[in-house]
Amino acid sequence: MTSGSADGRLEIINPIGSGAIAELAPGIICEAQVGAHNNAVNLFTAIVTFDAGKSLPAHTHPHAESITLLTGSAVVEVENRRYHLQQYDNITIPENVMHKVINTSPAEKAIFHIAMPVSVPERSISEKIFEAYISIPDDFNGISGKEYITRYRLATRYDAGSSTAFIDYFNESMLSGVGMSGGLGIFYKDGRLPAHFHSFDESICIISGQAICVTQQNKYLLADFSTALQPHGLPHYFINPYQKEMYMIWVYAGAMPVRTEVADF
């Protein structure tokens, strides 16, 4: 589904189930939402589902990665540091830093949103083993070792538009060299952002509730992990006209979250 244009490209709405599927390991499925397959520039986002008890072997990337737990329970090990994630907690890991992701539930799936500042991600399995691990406290928020952990319940919130609350997960000022910026947005009843555009591509995934995505030519209803790719230069905004709160994860292919506001439409 597309309309409008910016720099020769169109906005693209990706309902869950429509993206490219890859099995990262037995019982671990990655569905790409934004990336080279839909001509995103310097941005990849996906929904990754872990079956009960499954773990992704230790690995590295030649680029940063952001991992947000959407549902379930999980542990992320970064080198010898161990983090227990709760819903909407985020950990952002710099390039070439070894990490492992584990679904700690023996009965339930764990679902993650991931983001990387490249159109085509790369991964190398690591053989390094640590003899002991340090458990990072659940109330720690900030830089630990080389990575940045954001605890949803502790994170600072700010207004980005009327009836909204936003949390920054990662950007250049939080983690040098990350190459992207992003966070979580909460839209209360009638919450919305001003009409705006960016000088880089953006991925917006609706992780709870429903949202209306508005461009200059079309309106789209998004829910249930549906993701919008907004190419750079394309004016748009989101609104929640419903009683239930709406949650989104937004990711920019730019190191800092900068927007240019335009006249409403």
N, C-alpha and C positions, 0 to 999 in steps of 0.2 A: 504494500500500500504506500503510495508516494504522491507528493504534490509539491508545488513551489520549487525554487531553485536557489542555489548559492554556489558560486565558483564552479558552475557546470554540474553540480551534484544535487540530488534531491534528498529530502528527509525520508527516513525509512522507519516504519513501525514493525517491530519484531515480536509477535506473540510467542509465548513459550511453546515449544514444540516445533517451531519453524526454523530454528537455527541448525548449523552444522554440528553433528554429533561426533564425539571422539571418546573412546574408552581409554582413560589415563592409566588404569590398572584394573584388575578384576574387581567388579562391583563399584567402580568409580566412573561416572559418566559426566563429561563436560559438554554443555551445549553453548556454542558460541552465539553471542547476541550482537556484538559489534566487532568488526575486524576486517581483514583483507577481503573476506567473502562478500561484504557489502560496501567495499571501497572506503572504509574508514581510514583516516590518515593519522598515523602514530597513536593508535588506540585500539585496545582489545579488551572486551568485557565478556563475561560468561557466567552461567549458572552451573555449579558443579554439585552433583548429588553423590553422596557416599552411602552405600548400603550399610546396615548395622554391622558394627565391629570392624569395618574396613579401614585401612590406612594407606596413604600414598607414600611410597618410599622416599627417603631423604634425597633431595635434589637441589640444584642451583639453577638460576637463570642469568643470562648476560644482561638483564634489565631488572628493574624493580617489579615487585608484585604486591598488590593489596588483597587481603583476604578478610571478608566479613561473614560471620556466622549468621545465617538467616533463621534457621530452625534446627533443633536438636542440641546435642552437646558435643564438644570437641576439645582436643588438645592440639596445640601447635608447638613443635619443638624447633627452636632456632639455634643452631649450633648446640651448646649444652644448656640452653635456657628453655624452660618449659612453661607454657601459658595455658591455663584453663579458660576457654572462651564461653561466654554467655551470649544470649541472643543480642544481635546488633553490635557486639564487640568487634573491633577491627584491629588487625595487625598488618603493618606495612614493612616489607623486607627489602633492603637494598640489593642491588645486583651482586651476583657471585657470592651470596651468603646462603649456606646450607640450611634447609628447613624440611620439616616433615609434618604432615597433617593426619590426625587420627580421629575417627568417629568412636567416641568412648562408650556409646550406648550398645548393649548387646541385642537390642530389640527394635530401635527406631533409626530411621534415616537421618542424616545430617545434610543440610543444604547450605551452600556457600555462594556468595557473589565474589568474583575475582576480577581484578583489573590490572592491566599492564600498559606501559607507554610505548607500545609497538603495535603494528598491525598484524604481525605474525609472531606469536610467542615461541621461545625456544626453551628447552629443558634438558639438563644433563644429570643423570643419576649419580649420586655421590656414595662412595664406599667408606667414608670416614666414620668412625665409631667413637663415641665419648663414653668413658667409663662411669661417669657420674653426671647427673643433671641437677640444675638449680631450679627449684619451683619459684616462679615470680609471683608475688602476692596478688590476690584477686583485686585488691584495692589500689594497685600501682597503675598510674596513668602517665605516659610520656615515653622518653627514650630509655631503653634498657639494652645494654650492649650496642648493637648496630641498628636495631629495629625500633619502630615506634608502635606502642600499644595504646589504643583508645578504648576505654571502658565506657560503654553507652550510658550507664547510670551515673557516671562521674563527670562526663565530658561537659565542657562549657558550651552553652547554647547562645545563639544570637538570632535576631530577626533579619531575614533576607527579603521579606515582603510582608504584606498584611496577613495576620493570623497564621504565622509560620514560626518554626523554631529550627535552626540549622546547627549541625555539628560538623566541624572540619575533622576529617580522618587523616589527611596527608596533603602536604604541599611543600614547596621549597623551603619555606620558613620553619617548617616542623621537622623535615628530614632532607638534608641537603643532597642534591643529585637524584631525587626521586623521579623527576621527569614528567610528572603529572600532578593533578590536584583533584580532590574529591571529598565527599562526605555524605552525610545523611540529612535529609530534609523531612520535617514533619509539617503537614498542612492540616490545620483545624478546619472546621466548617467555614466555607467561603474563603479559605486561605488561597492566596495567589501571589505570583511574582509579577513585577512589571514586565512589559514586552521588552525584549532585549536580544542581543546576539553576542557571539564570542569570536575571537580571532583564531580559534582552534576548534576541532570537533568536540562534541559532547555526547556522552551516553547517559541516559536517564532510565533507570529500572524501577518500576513500581512494585515494592515488596510487600505492601499491605494497603488495603482499601482500594479506592478507585480514583483516577485522575482524568481530567480533560487536558489534552495537549492541543494547543492552538497555534497554528501558523497563519500566515497572511491569507491563505486560500482554503485551509481545511481545519477540521476539528477531529480528534481521535479520542476514543475512550480506551484507557489502559488500565489493566489490573493483572493480578496473578503472575508477577514477574515479567510482564510484557516490558519491552525496552524500546526507547526511541533513540535513533541516531540523528543528531542535529549537526549537519555540516557547518563548518565555520562560515560566518557571515549571514546565516539564515535567521531572521527574527522569529521569535517564538515565546510562549509562556505556558505555564501550567496552573491549573486551578482545581480546587476540590469543592464542588458545590454540594457535597453530601454530608450527612450528620457524622458518619464515621471518619475518624482521622485517617489521613493518607500518609504513607511513608514511602520515600524514594531514596535510592542511592544514585548520586550524580558523580560523574567522572569527566574531567576535562583533559584533553591532550595538550595541556599547558601547565607550566610549573606553579602558577599562582591563579587563584580563582577570580578572574577579571571578566566583567561583562560591560557592554555598552547598551544603555537603555535607549529606547526609541519611542516614538508616539504610539499610543495604544491602537489596537485594531480589533 
